[in-house]
Amino acid sequence: MLTRDDARYIRSEFMPLRELCASRDRDFDRVRARIEEGQLPAPAYLLPEVGPMVPVDYFELPVGDEFVRRYGGAELEEDLAGFMEGTYFVCLRRATPENIVRKGELVEELRGLLAEPRPQEPPWQSRLRQSVDELDKLERPFSPHYDRERFGRPPTRDELIEAPRRLYPDLWGRAA
């Protein structure tokens, strides 16, 4: 269930599809039909009083063959499905094929680094800090409650950005 804080966050990060269509001279009903037909990605959120919410760059993102052409990862079907379901809009500031792939690489790398911590080793410290900071630049903050409930687990931001910064604050120049 969406809280007021969730709705506030969504409004700050996304735009109503109807408004975006109007600003880009697109027919809202036709865009909705294309979403329902699976030709365009689903919105990230649905606010009861506003309707579908999408990122501002929604119409600039590659779909169909262009997504496939630009994709350079190993999980094309899975990542394309997540993109078309609107899931990557929730977690990425820009849901491009390149950023989807890079997020997957960083998630894998960070989970590996955190599974075998070596906080006294400068190369490990550097790699952890660089990867956390890079993932932080790619990922959105996530809604305060809704996203943490609907996915049934903490978002990668909590697991791989906030947790390492809390566990190893000295790597970012802060004391615990």
ChimeraX commands (.cxc) that place a marker at each C-alpha (Angstrom):
marker #1 position 0.00,0.00,0.00 radius 0.5
marker #1 position 1.26,3.45,-0.91 radius 0.5
marker #1 position 1.90,5.85,1.95 radius 0.5
marker #1 position 1.92,9.63,1.65 radius 0.5
marker #1 position 5.72,9.52,1.71 radius 0.5
marker #1 position 5.69,6.99,-1.13 radius 0.5
marker #1 position 3.37,9.19,-3.21 radius 0.5
marker #1 position 5.53,12.25,-2.50 radius 0.5
marker #1 position 8.64,10.35,-3.59 radius 0.5
marker #1 position 6.97,9.06,-6.77 radius 0.5
marker #1 position 5.82,12.57,-7.72 radius 0.5
marker #1 position 9.36,13.87,-7.21 radius 0.5
marker #1 position 10.99,11.19,-9.37 radius 0.5
marker #1 position 8.38,10.48,-12.06 radius 0.5
marker #1 position 5.88,12.26,-14.26 radius 0.5
marker #1 position 2.25,11.42,-14.97 radius 0.5
marker #1 position 2.07,9.67,-18.33 radius 0.5
marker #1 position -0.81,11.90,-19.39 radius 0.5
marker #1 position 1.29,15.05,-18.77 radius 0.5
marker #1 position 4.33,13.59,-20.51 radius 0.5
marker #1 position 2.22,12.69,-23.53 radius 0.5
marker #1 position 0.82,16.23,-23.67 radius 0.5
marker #1 position 4.30,17.77,-23.39 radius 0.5
marker #1 position 5.63,15.52,-26.19 radius 0.5
marker #1 position 2.56,15.90,-28.42 radius 0.5
marker #1 position 1.68,12.21,-28.07 radius 0.5
marker #1 position -1.82,10.77,-27.97 radius 0.5
marker #1 position -2.35,9.43,-24.44 radius 0.5
marker #1 position -4.93,6.81,-25.45 radius 0.5
marker #1 position -2.68,5.49,-28.23 radius 0.5
marker #1 position 0.30,5.31,-25.87 radius 0.5
marker #1 position -1.81,3.43,-23.30 radius 0.5
marker #1 position -2.93,1.01,-26.02 radius 0.5
marker #1 position 0.68,0.41,-27.05 radius 0.5
marker #1 position 1.59,-0.28,-23.42 radius 0.5
marker #1 position -1.26,-2.78,-23.12 radius 0.5
marker #1 position -0.14,-4.43,-26.40 radius 0.5
marker #1 position 3.40,-4.80,-25.02 radius 0.5
marker #1 position 4.93,-2.39,-27.53 radius 0.5
marker #1 position 5.95,0.16,-24.87 radius 0.5
marker #1 position 7.11,-0.44,-21.30 radius 0.5
marker #1 position 4.62,-0.42,-18.45 radius 0.5
marker #1 position 4.70,2.54,-16.08 radius 0.5
marker #1 position 6.78,2.33,-12.92 radius 0.5
marker #1 position 3.89,3.23,-10.63 radius 0.5
marker #1 position 0.17,3.89,-10.66 radius 0.5
marker #1 position -0.97,6.70,-8.38 radius 0.5
marker #1 position -4.72,6.45,-7.75 radius 0.5
marker #1 position -5.39,10.18,-8.12 radius 0.5
marker #1 position -2.96,10.74,-11.01 radius 0.5
marker #1 position -2.69,7.53,-13.02 radius 0.5
marker #1 position 0.41,5.93,-14.57 radius 0.5
marker #1 position 3.75,7.45,-13.60 radius 0.5
marker #1 position 6.79,7.17,-15.88 radius 0.5
marker #1 position 10.30,8.62,-16.00 radius 0.5
marker #1 position 10.69,11.93,-17.81 radius 0.5
marker #1 position 12.89,10.25,-20.46 radius 0.5
marker #1 position 10.27,7.54,-21.14 radius 0.5
marker #1 position 9.90,8.38,-24.85 radius 0.5
marker #1 position 13.67,8.61,-25.39 radius 0.5
marker #1 position 14.42,5.09,-24.15 radius 0.5
marker #1 position 15.04,2.34,-26.70 radius 0.5
marker #1 position 12.34,-0.28,-27.15 radius 0.5
marker #1 position 12.03,-3.40,-29.26 radius 0.5
marker #1 position 14.87,-4.04,-31.70 radius 0.5
marker #1 position 16.76,-0.96,-30.52 radius 0.5
marker #1 position 16.84,-2.29,-26.95 radius 0.5
marker #1 position 18.06,-5.68,-28.20 radius 0.5
marker #1 position 20.71,-4.08,-30.44 radius 0.5
marker #1 position 22.12,-1.99,-27.61 radius 0.5
marker #1 position 21.96,-4.70,-24.95 radius 0.5
marker #1 position 25.35,-6.21,-24.12 radius 0.5
marker #1 position 24.58,-8.50,-21.22 radius 0.5
marker #1 position 24.02,-12.20,-20.73 radius 0.5
marker #1 position 20.38,-12.09,-19.54 radius 0.5
marker #1 position 18.59,-10.48,-22.49 radius 0.5
marker #1 position 15.19,-12.14,-22.02 radius 0.5
marker #1 position 15.09,-11.49,-18.28 radius 0.5
marker #1 position 16.31,-7.90,-18.52 radius 0.5
marker #1 position 14.06,-7.06,-21.46 radius 0.5
marker #1 position 11.08,-8.44,-19.52 radius 0.5
marker #1 position 12.03,-6.32,-16.48 radius 0.5
marker #1 position 12.35,-3.26,-18.72 radius 0.5
marker #1 position 8.98,-3.85,-20.39 radius 0.5
marker #1 position 7.33,-4.45,-16.99 radius 0.5
marker #1 position 8.61,-1.04,-15.82 radius 0.5
marker #1 position 10.73,-2.59,-13.07 radius 0.5
marker #1 position 13.96,-0.95,-14.19 radius 0.5
marker #1 position 12.29,2.48,-14.07 radius 0.5
marker #1 position 11.81,1.91,-10.35 radius 0.5
marker #1 position 15.48,1.26,-9.66 radius 0.5
marker #1 position 17.48,3.11,-12.33 radius 0.5
marker #1 position 17.72,6.85,-12.89 radius 0.5
marker #1 position 18.01,6.08,-16.62 radius 0.5
marker #1 position 16.77,2.63,-17.62 radius 0.5
marker #1 position 18.97,2.18,-20.69 radius 0.5
marker #1 position 20.17,-1.27,-21.78 radius 0.5
marker #1 position 23.70,-0.21,-20.88 radius 0.5
marker #1 position 22.71,0.84,-17.35 radius 0.5
marker #1 position 20.68,-2.33,-16.85 radius 0.5
marker #1 position 23.72,-4.43,-17.74 radius 0.5
marker #1 position 26.07,-2.31,-15.63 radius 0.5
marker #1 position 23.77,-2.53,-12.62 radius 0.5
marker #1 position 23.78,-6.33,-12.93 radius 0.5
marker #1 position 27.59,-6.38,-13.08 radius 0.5
marker #1 position 27.90,-4.10,-10.06 radius 0.5
marker #1 position 25.38,-6.12,-8.04 radius 0.5
marker #1 position 27.31,-9.31,-8.72 radius 0.5
marker #1 position 30.65,-7.68,-7.93 radius 0.5
marker #1 position 29.44,-6.06,-4.72 radius 0.5
marker #1 position 27.80,-9.23,-3.45 radius 0.5
marker #1 position 31.09,-11.02,-4.05 radius 0.5
marker #1 position 33.12,-8.35,-2.27 radius 0.5
marker #1 position 30.76,-8.32,0.71 radius 0.5
marker #1 position 30.67,-12.13,0.89 radius 0.5
marker #1 position 34.44,-12.17,1.37 radius 0.5
marker #1 position 35.23,-8.93,3.19 radius 0.5
marker #1 position 38.83,-7.79,3.43 radius 0.5
marker #1 position 38.45,-4.37,5.05 radius 0.5
marker #1 position 42.14,-4.15,5.93 radius 0.5
marker #1 position 43.25,-4.56,2.29 radius 0.5
marker #1 position 43.50,-1.32,0.27 radius 0.5
marker #1 position 42.61,-2.95,-3.10 radius 0.5
marker #1 position 39.40,-4.41,-1.59 radius 0.5
marker #1 position 38.58,-1.07,0.04 radius 0.5
marker #1 position 39.07,0.79,-3.21 radius 0.5
marker #1 position 37.03,-1.65,-5.27 radius 0.5
marker #1 position 34.18,-1.64,-2.76 radius 0.5
marker #1 position 34.10,2.16,-2.55 radius 0.5
marker #1 position 34.24,2.63,-6.32 radius 0.5
marker #1 position 31.53,0.04,-7.01 radius 0.5
marker #1 position 29.20,1.32,-4.29 radius 0.5
marker #1 position 29.61,4.89,-5.54 radius 0.5
marker #1 position 29.01,3.86,-9.16 radius 0.5
marker #1 position 25.87,1.92,-8.24 radius 0.5
marker #1 position 24.71,4.91,-6.19 radius 0.5
marker #1 position 24.91,7.10,-9.30 radius 0.5
marker #1 position 22.87,4.60,-11.34 radius 0.5
marker #1 position 20.13,3.83,-8.83 radius 0.5
marker #1 position 17.14,5.83,-7.70 radius 0.5
marker #1 position 16.46,6.22,-3.96 radius 0.5
marker #1 position 13.36,3.92,-4.11 radius 0.5
marker #1 position 10.11,4.79,-2.39 radius 0.5
marker #1 position 10.39,4.73,1.39 radius 0.5
marker #1 position 7.86,1.93,2.02 radius 0.5
marker #1 position 6.10,0.65,-1.07 radius 0.5
marker #1 position 9.14,-0.60,-3.01 radius 0.5
marker #1 position 10.51,-2.31,0.06 radius 0.5
marker #1 position 7.22,-4.22,0.45 radius 0.5
marker #1 position 6.24,-4.99,-3.13 radius 0.5
marker #1 position 9.49,-6.70,-4.05 radius 0.5
marker #1 position 9.47,-8.82,-0.89 radius 0.5
marker #1 position 13.07,-7.96,-0.06 radius 0.5
marker #1 position 15.18,-4.90,0.56 radius 0.5
marker #1 position 16.14,-3.08,-2.63 radius 0.5
marker #1 position 19.72,-3.28,-3.84 radius 0.5
marker #1 position 20.19,0.31,-2.62 radius 0.5
marker #1 position 19.66,-0.88,0.98 radius 0.5
marker #1 position 21.76,-4.02,0.53 radius 0.5
marker #1 position 24.63,-2.77,-1.62 radius 0.5
marker #1 position 24.88,0.98,-1.09 radius 0.5
marker #1 position 23.55,1.86,2.36 radius 0.5
marker #1 position 24.73,-1.30,4.17 radius 0.5
marker #1 position 28.37,-1.14,3.01 radius 0.5
marker #1 position 28.52,2.57,3.87 radius 0.5
marker #1 position 27.19,1.75,7.33 radius 0.5
marker #1 position 29.56,-1.23,7.80 radius 0.5
marker #1 position 32.69,0.53,6.50 radius 0.5
marker #1 position 32.15,4.26,7.10 radius 0.5
marker #1 position 35.89,5.01,7.09 radius 0.5
marker #1 position 36.02,4.11,3.38 radius 0.5
marker #1 position 33.89,7.19,2.74 radius 0.5
marker #1 position 35.72,9.37,5.24 radius 0.5
marker #1 position 33.16,9.09,8.04 radius 0.5
marker #1 position 33.45,7.50,11.43 radius 0.5
marker #1 position 30.84,5.00,12.57 radius 0.5
marker link #1:1,2 radius 0.2
marker link #1:2,3 radius 0.2
marker link #1:3,4 radius 0.2
marker link #1:4,5 radius 0.2
marker link #1:5,6 radius 0.2
marker link #1:6,7 radius 0.2
marker link #1:7,8 radius 0.2
marker link #1:8,9 radius 0.2
marker link #1:9,10 radius 0.2
marker link #1:10,11 radius 0.2
marker link #1:11,12 radius 0.2
marker link #1:12,13 radius 0.2
marker link #1:13,14 radius 0.2
marker link #1:14,15 radius 0.2
marker link #1:15,16 radius 0.2
marker link #1:16,17 radius 0.2
marker link #1:17,18 radius 0.2
marker link #1:18,19 radius 0.2
marker link #1:19,20 radius 0.2
marker link #1:20,21 radius 0.2
marker link #1:21,22 radius 0.2
marker link #1:22,23 radius 0.2
marker link #1:23,24 radius 0.2
marker link #1:24,25 radius 0.2
marker link #1:25,26 radius 0.2
marker link #1:26,27 radius 0.2
marker link #1:27,28 radius 0.2
marker link #1:28,29 radius 0.2
marker link #1:29,30 radius 0.2
marker link #1:30,31 radius 0.2
marker link #1:31,32 radius 0.2
marker link #1:32,33 radius 0.2
marker link #1:33,34 radius 0.2
marker link #1:34,35 radius 0.2
marker link #1:35,36 radius 0.2
marker link #1:36,37 radius 0.2
marker link #1:37,38 radius 0.2
marker link #1:38,39 radius 0.2
marker link #1:39,40 radius 0.2
marker link #1:40,41 radius 0.2
marker link #1:41,42 radius 0.2
marker link #1:42,43 radius 0.2
marker link #1:43,44 radius 0.2
marker link #1:44,45 radius 0.2
marker link #1:45,46 radius 0.2
marker link #1:46,47 radius 0.2
marker link #1:47,48 radius 0.2
marker link #1:48,49 radius 0.2
marker link #1:49,50 radius 0.2
marker link #1:50,51 radius 0.2
marker link #1:51,52 radius 0.2
marker link #1:52,53 radius 0.2
marker link #1:53,54 radius 0.2
marker link #1:54,55 radius 0.2
marker link #1:55,56 radius 0.2
marker link #1:56,57 radius 0.2
marker link #1:57,58 radius 0.2
marker link #1:58,59 radius 0.2
marker link #1:59,60 radius 0.2
marker link #1:60,61 radius 0.2
marker link #1:61,62 radius 0.2
marker link #1:62,63 radius 0.2
marker link #1:63,64 radius 0.2
marker link #1:64,65 radius 0.2
marker link #1:65,66 radius 0.2
marker link #1:66,67 radius 0.2
marker link #1:67,68 radius 0.2
marker link #1:68,69 radius 0.2
marker link #1:69,70 radius 0.2
marker link #1:70,71 radius 0.2
marker link #1:71,72 radius 0.2
marker link #1:72,73 radius 0.2
marker link #1:73,74 radius 0.2
marker link #1:74,75 radius 0.2
marker link #1:75,76 radius 0.2
marker link #1:76,77 radius 0.2
marker link #1:77,78 radius 0.2
marker link #1:78,79 radius 0.2
marker link #1:79,80 radius 0.2
marker link #1:80,81 radius 0.2
marker link #1:81,82 radius 0.2
marker link #1:82,83 radius 0.2
marker link #1:83,84 radius 0.2
marker link #1:84,85 radius 0.2
marker link #1:85,86 radius 0.2
marker link #1:86,87 radius 0.2
marker link #1:87,88 radius 0.2
marker link #1:88,89 radius 0.2
marker link #1:89,90 radius 0.2
marker link #1:90,91 radius 0.2
marker link #1:91,92 radius 0.2
marker link #1:92,93 radius 0.2
marker link #1:93,94 radius 0.2
marker link #1:94,95 radius 0.2
marker link #1:95,96 radius 0.2
marker link #1:96,97 radius 0.2
marker link #1:97,98 radius 0.2
marker link #1:98,99 radius 0.2
marker link #1:99,100 radius 0.2
marker link #1:100,101 radius 0.2
marker link #1:101,102 radius 0.2
marker link #1:102,103 radius 0.2
marker link #1:103,104 radius 0.2
marker link #1:104,105 radius 0.2
marker link #1:105,106 radius 0.2
marker link #1:106,107 radius 0.2
marker link #1:107,108 radius 0.2
marker link #1:108,109 radius 0.2
marker link #1:109,110 radius 0.2
marker link #1:110,111 radius 0.2
marker link #1:111,112 radius 0.2
marker link #1:112,113 radius 0.2
marker link #1:113,114 radius 0.2
marker link #1:114,115 radius 0.2
marker link #1:115,116 radius 0.2
marker link #1:116,117 radius 0.2
marker link #1:117,118 radius 0.2
marker link #1:118,119 radius 0.2
marker link #1:119,120 radius 0.2
marker link #1:120,121 radius 0.2
marker link #1:121,122 radius 0.2
marker link #1:122,123 radius 0.2
marker link #1:123,124 radius 0.2
marker link #1:124,125 radius 0.2
marker link #1:125,126 radius 0.2
marker link #1:126,127 radius 0.2
marker link #1:127,128 radius 0.2
marker link #1:128,129 radius 0.2
marker link #1:129,130 radius 0.2
marker link #1:130,131 radius 0.2
marker link #1:131,132 radius 0.2
marker link #1:132,133 radius 0.2
marker link #1:133,134 radius 0.2
marker link #1:134,135 radius 0.2
marker link #1:135,136 radius 0.2
marker link #1:136,137 radius 0.2
marker link #1:137,138 radius 0.2
marker link #1:138,139 radius 0.2
marker link #1:139,140 radius 0.2
marker link #1:140,141 radius 0.2
marker link #1:141,142 radius 0.2
marker link #1:142,143 radius 0.2
marker link #1:143,144 radius 0.2
marker link #1:144,145 radius 0.2
marker link #1:145,146 radius 0.2
marker link #1:146,147 radius 0.2
marker link #1:147,148 radius 0.2
marker link #1:148,149 radius 0.2
marker link #1:149,150 radius 0.2
marker link #1:150,151 radius 0.2
marker link #1:151,152 radius 0.2
marker link #1:152,153 radius 0.2
marker link #1:153,154 radius 0.2
marker link #1:154,155 radius 0.2
marker link #1:155,156 radius 0.2
marker link #1:156,157 radius 0.2
marker link #1:157,158 radius 0.2
marker link #1:158,159 radius 0.2
marker link #1:159,160 radius 0.2
marker link #1:160,161 radius 0.2
marker link #1:161,162 radius 0.2
marker link #1:162,163 radius 0.2
marker link #1:163,164 radius 0.2
marker link #1:164,165 radius 0.2
marker link #1:165,166 radius 0.2
marker link #1:166,167 radius 0.2
marker link #1:167,168 radius 0.2
marker link #1:168,169 radius 0.2
marker link #1:169,170 radius 0.2
marker link #1:170,171 radius 0.2
marker link #1:171,172 radius 0.2
marker link #1:172,173 radius 0.2
marker link #1:173,174 radius 0.2
marker link #1:174,175 radius 0.2
marker link #1:175,176 radius 0.2
view
